[in-house]
Amino acid sequence: MKQYTLKERAVPLQDHWDVIVVGGGPSGCAAAVSSAREGAKTLLIEATGALGGMGTSGLVPAWTPFSDQEKMVYRGLAQTIFEDLKKEMPHIDKSALDWVAINSEKLKRIYDRLVTGSGAQVLFNTMLCAVDTDGDGGVSTVLVNNKGGLTAYKAAVYVDCTGDADLAAWAGAEFLKGDEEDGSLQPATHCFTMGNVDEYAYKHGVRLNGENPTSPIHAILASGKFPLLDAHICSTINAPRTVGFNASHINGVDNTDPQQVSQALIQGRNIAEEVRRALAEFHPQAFGNAYVAVTAPLLGIRETRRIVGDYVLQLEDYVERRSFEDEICRNSYFIDVHGARKKKLDNGREEDFDTHVMKYRAGESHGIPYRILTPKGLRNVLVAGRSVSCERTVLGSVRVMPACLAMGEAAGLAAAMAARAEGHDVHAVDTGLLRKRLKEEGAFLL
């Protein structure tokens, strides 16, 4: 690619922030709230026009489980958001903890209310453009672009919740991406919603999930009429006569490549229409008169960059249900690596980690240590969300929204602590105090 050198130009600078959070998905919202709650002057920068990421703009139809099959595991801000949404969805059992439907419009307003109510300021439709460092392991300023043009922002501490570790990577942090052998990434999914569904036929008819041997998806694929589809099909009722879909895969998409994402969004809209036509033919009782109401503005990305932090969460940590002295939350979601094949453990045993495999028994969970949020070589940057420091297989578990909410709350609290300290070093945060404050705010920790 040809290079172009920008002419020297002066841009406006805002330098009065304690903490800047980039990315307003679940981890970013929780980080902004917990930072502002600690008294830090906090700015949340979001590239789209709504908070919530995959649960709102991504149209993911349901939460992954909040429980370990015995009790709620993801508490604190995660529990607050989860319970607030259930209160606004009267068809949801108030005691439900697992695979609870999401109404994306209601969830948007919950995030708006929680973030702004904390005192954090939100800047929508604003993209991170560049990162400047101070030459001593610190980020000095970030450059963003919106309708106001280019603006520079300076803070004591930055929290990268972009999902792709953009801020950390552009600041020079070491990162990994994809499969260790061939670099392949988990496939993407473009979620969508269908309206005018016959609810009775949907609820009492055949279960659509591809793990069901009698699901119509198997006949759909065998027909050869729908070449864009595969057996991945998850769905749930999220409003009257309305069903949300997380269906089919789009392979070969790197979210850090805008061209690939653009092509995938076009393909995703075609997939949504193929699903509609296929279900109208093979499950007409429920979907004969259904239509595609909306496709997600945001593509569903399962992985890109993973930072290399002070600790890399290992598959063995998951297998052994390990706890850590600096753990900032617990996680009980199963290993869910779409498109993966096998992983060899240190003991020589091979496990097949294709989609939806290794699961915990009831009551089991593992710890997530603070050190996977702290990128090596960067003094004043934390990373939360699906780009934390972990092995790829473990990413299949910790990448989901409840875990991201819990990690984000810890990251925001730690950022506020570091912003108050001399040197603003996130690696020097007192994790004992961090854990104490998280417990005071309702977090579940061992």
C-alpha positions in Angstrom: 0.0 0.0 0.0 1.2 3.5 -0.8 2.1 5.8 2.0 0.8 9.3 2.6 2.4 11.7 5.1 0.1 14.1 6.9 1.1 17.7 7.0 1.7 19.1 10.4 -1.6 20.3 11.8 -2.9 21.4 15.2 -6.0 19.7 16.6 -8.0 20.4 19.7 -6.8 18.8 22.9 -8.9 17.7 25.9 -6.4 16.9 28.7 -8.6 17.0 31.9 -9.6 13.3 32.1 -8.5 10.8 34.7 -9.7 7.7 32.8 -10.6 7.3 29.2 -12.4 4.1 28.2 -12.4 3.2 24.5 -15.3 1.0 23.4 -18.8 1.0 24.8 -19.6 -2.7 24.7 -20.3 -4.7 28.0 -16.8 -4.4 29.3 -16.5 -0.7 28.4 -19.8 0.2 29.9 -18.9 -1.6 33.2 -15.4 0.0 33.2 -16.8 3.5 32.7 -19.4 3.1 35.5 -16.9 1.6 38.0 -14.3 4.2 37.2 -16.7 7.1 37.6 -18.2 5.5 40.7 -14.7 5.8 42.3 -14.6 9.5 41.6 -12.5 9.5 38.5 -13.4 11.9 35.7 -14.2 9.4 33.1 -14.9 9.5 29.3 -16.4 6.6 27.4 -15.7 6.7 23.6 -17.9 4.6 21.4 -17.7 4.1 17.6 -21.4 3.5 17.1 -24.5 5.4 18.2 -25.5 3.0 21.1 -23.9 1.4 24.1 -23.9 -2.4 24.7 -22.0 -3.8 21.8 -23.1 -7.3 20.8 -26.2 -7.3 23.1 -27.6 -4.2 21.5 -26.1 -3.2 18.1 -25.0 -6.8 17.6 -28.5 -8.2 18.2 -27.2 -11.3 20.1 -30.6 -12.8 21.1 -29.8 -14.1 24.5 -27.3 -13.9 27.4 -25.0 -16.8 28.0 -25.6 -18.4 31.4 -25.2 -16.2 34.5 -25.1 -19.2 36.8 -22.9 -22.2 37.5 -26.2 -24.2 37.5 -26.4 -23.6 41.3 -25.9 -19.9 41.9 -25.3 -16.6 40.1 -21.6 -16.3 39.3 -21.5 -12.9 37.5 -22.5 -10.3 40.0 -21.9 -6.7 40.8 -22.6 -4.5 37.8 -23.2 -7.6 35.6 -26.1 -8.7 37.9 -27.5 -5.2 38.0 -27.7 -4.9 34.2 -29.1 -8.5 33.8 -31.8 -8.0 36.5 -32.8 -4.5 35.2 -33.4 -5.9 31.8 -35.5 -8.9 33.1 -37.7 -6.4 34.9 -38.5 -4.8 31.6 -39.4 -8.1 29.8 -42.6 -9.4 31.4 -42.5 -12.7 29.5 -39.2 -13.7 31.2 -39.3 -15.8 34.4 -37.8 -13.5 37.1 -35.8 -16.4 38.5 -34.2 -17.3 35.2 -30.4 -17.2 35.1 -29.4 -19.0 32.0 -30.0 -18.3 28.3 -32.3 -15.4 29.1 -33.6 -13.5 26.1 -32.3 -9.9 25.3 -34.5 -7.1 24.1 -31.8 -4.9 22.5 -33.7 -1.6 22.6 -34.5 -1.9 26.3 -30.9 -2.9 27.0 -29.6 0.2 25.2 -31.6 2.4 27.6 -30.4 0.5 30.6 -26.7 1.1 29.6 -27.5 4.7 28.8 -29.0 5.2 32.2 -26.3 3.3 34.2 -23.3 5.0 32.5 -24.6 8.5 32.5 -26.0 8.1 36.0 -22.5 7.2 37.2 -21.2 10.6 36.1 -19.2 9.2 33.2 -19.5 11.2 29.9 -20.2 9.4 26.6 -19.0 10.3 23.2 -20.9 8.4 20.4 -20.1 8.0 16.7 -16.4 8.5 17.5 -13.6 6.3 16.2 -10.2 5.8 17.7 -7.7 6.9 15.0 -4.2 6.9 16.5 -2.3 6.5 19.8 0.7 8.5 20.9 3.1 7.2 23.5 5.5 9.0 25.8 8.5 6.8 25.0 8.5 5.4 28.6 5.8 2.7 28.3 2.9 5.1 28.7 0.2 6.2 26.4 0.2 10.0 26.3 -2.8 10.9 24.0 -5.3 9.2 21.8 -6.6 10.7 18.5 -10.2 10.3 17.6 -12.4 11.3 14.7 -16.1 12.3 14.6 -18.3 15.0 13.0 -16.2 17.5 14.9 -13.1 16.4 13.0 -9.9 15.2 14.7 -9.5 15.7 18.4 -6.8 14.6 20.8 -7.7 13.3 24.3 -5.3 12.8 27.2 -5.9 10.9 30.4 -3.9 9.4 33.3 -5.1 5.9 32.5 -6.7 4.3 29.4 -9.0 1.2 29.3 -9.0 -0.6 26.0 -12.4 -2.2 25.5 -12.4 -2.1 21.7 -12.7 -5.9 21.5 -9.7 -5.9 19.1 -7.2 -4.4 21.5 -6.8 -1.5 19.0 -5.5 1.0 21.6 -3.0 -1.4 23.1 -1.8 -2.8 19.8 -1.3 0.6 18.3 0.6 1.6 21.4 3.0 -1.2 20.8 1.7 -4.0 23.0 2.5 -7.5 22.1 -0.5 -9.6 21.0 -1.5 -12.9 19.5 -4.1 -13.5 16.9 -6.0 -16.7 15.9 -4.8 -20.3 15.8 -1.2 -20.9 16.8 -0.5 -23.1 13.8 -2.3 -21.5 10.8 -3.6 -18.1 12.2 -7.2 -18.9 11.4 -9.9 -17.1 13.4 -13.2 -18.3 14.7 -16.0 -17.5 12.1 -18.2 -14.5 12.5 -22.0 -14.5 12.7 -24.4 -11.7 11.6 -27.3 -11.8 14.0 -30.8 -10.7 13.0 -34.4 -10.6 14.1 -37.6 -12.1 12.4 -41.0 -10.6 13.0 -44.6 -12.1 12.5 -43.5 -15.5 13.9 -46.3 -17.8 15.1 -45.3 -18.0 18.8 -47.3 -21.1 19.6 -45.8 -23.1 16.7 -42.3 -21.8 17.5 -42.6 -22.7 21.2 -44.3 -26.1 20.8 -42.8 -27.2 17.5 -39.5 -28.8 16.7 -36.4 -27.2 18.4 -34.3 -25.4 15.7 -30.9 -25.8 17.4 -28.5 -27.9 15.2 -27.7 -30.2 18.1 -31.3 -31.5 17.8 -31.2 -34.4 15.3 -34.8 -33.6 14.3 -34.1 -29.9 13.7 -35.3 -28.7 10.3 -31.8 -27.3 9.7 -30.6 -30.8 8.8 -33.2 -31.1 6.0 -32.5 -27.5 4.9 -28.8 -28.3 4.4 -29.6 -31.7 2.8 -31.8 -29.9 0.2 -28.8 -28.0 -1.2 -31.0 -25.0 -1.9 -29.4 -22.7 0.7 -25.6 -22.6 0.1 -24.9 -19.8 2.6 -26.2 -21.8 5.6 -24.6 -24.2 8.0 -25.9 -26.1 11.1 -25.3 -23.3 13.6 -28.7 -21.9 14.5 -29.6 -20.5 17.9 -32.8 -18.5 18.4 -35.1 -17.1 21.1 -38.3 -15.1 21.5 -37.3 -11.6 22.5 -40.5 -9.7 22.0 -44.1 -10.6 21.0 -44.1 -12.6 17.7 -40.4 -11.7 17.3 -37.5 -14.2 17.3 -33.8 -13.3 17.5 -31.3 -15.4 15.6 -27.6 -16.2 16.0 -27.4 -18.3 12.9 -24.8 -19.6 10.4 -21.1 -18.7 10.1 -19.2 -16.4 8.0 -15.6 -17.7 7.6 -12.4 -15.8 6.9 -13.3 -12.5 8.6 -10.6 -10.5 10.5 -12.3 -7.6 12.2 -9.2 -5.5 12.0 -9.5 -5.6 8.1 -12.3 -3.1 7.2 -12.6 -4.6 3.7 -13.3 -8.1 5.0 -15.9 -6.8 7.5 -17.6 -4.9 4.8 -18.0 -8.0 2.6 -19.1 -10.0 5.6 -21.9 -7.6 6.4 -23.2 -7.9 2.9 -23.0 -11.7 3.1 -24.7 -11.7 6.6 -27.7 -9.9 5.2 -28.0 -12.5 2.5 -27.7 -15.2 5.1 -30.6 -13.7 7.1 -32.9 -13.8 4.0 -31.8 -17.4 3.3 -32.7 -18.4 6.8 -36.1 -16.8 6.4 -36.8 -18.6 3.1 -35.5 -21.9 4.4 -37.6 -21.8 7.6 -40.7 -20.7 5.6 -40.3 -23.8 3.5 -39.2 -26.3 6.1 -41.0 -25.0 9.2 -44.0 -23.1 7.8 -46.2 -23.5 10.9 -43.9 -21.0 12.7 -42.2 -19.1 9.9 -44.6 -19.3 6.9 -45.5 -15.6 7.3 -42.3 -14.3 9.0 -40.1 -11.6 7.7 -36.6 -10.3 8.4 -37.3 -7.3 10.7 -33.7 -6.1 11.2 -30.2 -7.3 10.7 -27.5 -6.1 13.2 -25.6 -2.9 12.5 -22.6 -4.7 14.2 -21.0 -7.9 12.9 -20.7 -10.7 15.5 -16.9 -11.2 15.9 -15.7 -14.0 18.2 -11.9 -13.3 18.2 -9.1 -11.2 16.8 -6.2 -9.9 18.9 -5.3 -11.2 22.4 -2.8 -9.1 24.3 0.1 -10.7 26.0 -0.3 -9.6 29.6 1.5 -10.2 32.9 -0.2 -13.6 32.9 -1.7 -15.7 30.1 -4.7 -17.6 31.2 -4.1 -21.2 30.2 -6.3 -24.1 29.2 -5.0 -26.0 32.2 -6.3 -23.2 34.4 -9.7 -23.8 33.0 -9.4 -27.6 33.3 -8.1 -27.5 36.9 -10.8 -24.9 38.0 -7.9 -22.8 39.3 -8.3 -19.8 41.7 -5.8 -16.9 41.9 -4.7 -14.6 44.6 -5.5 -11.6 42.3 -8.7 -12.9 40.7 -11.2 -10.2 40.0 -14.2 -12.5 39.0 -15.2 -16.1 38.4 -16.2 -17.7 35.2 -18.2 -20.9 34.5 -19.1 -20.7 30.8 -18.0 -23.7 28.8 -15.3 -23.8 26.1 -17.0 -22.6 23.0 -14.5 -22.2 20.2 -16.3 -22.2 16.8 -14.4 -24.0 14.1 -11.6 -25.3 16.3 -10.5 -28.9 16.2 -8.1 -30.3 18.8 -5.9 -29.1 21.6 -3.1 -31.1 23.2 -2.8 -30.7 27.0 0.5 -30.8 28.9 -0.2 -34.4 30.0 -0.3 -35.5 26.4 -4.1 -36.0 26.3 -6.0 -34.6 23.4 -9.3 -32.9 23.7 -11.7 -32.1 20.9 -12.6 -28.5 21.2 -15.0 -28.2 18.3 -18.0 -26.0 19.1 -19.8 -26.5 22.4 -17.7 -29.1 24.1 -15.9 -29.0 27.5 -18.4 -28.1 30.2 -18.2 -27.8 34.0 -20.3 -29.7 36.4 -22.8 -27.8 38.6 -21.2 -25.5 41.1 -17.8 -25.3 39.3 -16.0 -22.2 38.1 -12.5 -20.8 37.7 -10.9 -17.5 38.6 -9.9 -14.7 36.2 -6.8 -13.0 37.5 -6.2 -9.2 37.3 -2.9 -9.9 35.5 -4.6 -10.8 32.2 -5.9 -7.2 32.0 -2.4 -5.7 32.2 -0.5 -5.6 28.9 3.2 -6.2 29.2 5.2 -3.1 28.3 2.4 -0.5 28.8 2.3 1.3 32.0 -1.1 3.1 32.0 -3.3 0.8 29.9 -5.7 -1.9 30.9 -7.5 -4.2 28.5 -10.9 -5.8 29.2 -13.3 -7.9 27.1 -12.5 -10.5 24.5 -9.0 -9.3 23.9 -7.6 -10.1 27.3 -4.4 -12.2 27.8 -5.3 -15.9 27.4 -4.8 -18.9 25.3 -7.1 -19.2 22.3 -9.0 -22.1 23.6 -9.8 -20.3 26.9 -10.9 -17.3 24.8 -13.8 -19.5 23.8 -15.0 -19.3 27.4 -14.1 -15.8 28.6 -15.2 -13.9 25.5 -18.9 -13.9 26.4 -20.9 -10.9 27.7 -21.3 -11.8 31.4 -17.6 -12.4 31.8 -16.8 -9.2 29.9 -19.1 -7.2 32.2 -17.3 -8.6 35.3 -13.8 -8.0 33.8 -14.9 -4.5 32.8 -16.0 -3.6 36.3 -12.6 -4.6 37.7 -10.7 -2.8 34.9 -12.6 0.5 35.6 -12.1 0.3 39.3 -8.4 -0.5 38.9 -8.0 2.4 36.4 -9.4 4.8 38.9 -7.0 3.5 41.5 -4.0 3.9 39.1 -5.1 7.3 38.1 -4.9 8.5 41.7 -1.4 7.0 42.2 1.9 8.5 41.3 3.1 7.2 37.9 -0.4 5.8 37.0 1.1 2.3 36.8 -1.7 -0.3 36.4 0.8 -3.1 37.2 1.3 -1.7 40.6 -2.4 -1.6 41.6 -3.0 -3.1 45.1 -5.0 -6.2 44.1 -6.0 -6.9 47.7 -7.7 -3.5 47.8 -9.1 -4.0 44.3 -10.7 -7.3 45.4 -12.0 -5.7 48.6 -13.8 -2.9 46.7 -15.2 -5.4 44.1 -16.6 -7.5 47.0 -18.1 -4.4 48.5 -19.9 -3.8 45.2 -21.3 -7.3 45.1 -18.8 -9.3 43.1 -18.6 -13.0 43.6 -15.0 -14.0 44.5 -13.4 -16.9 46.3 
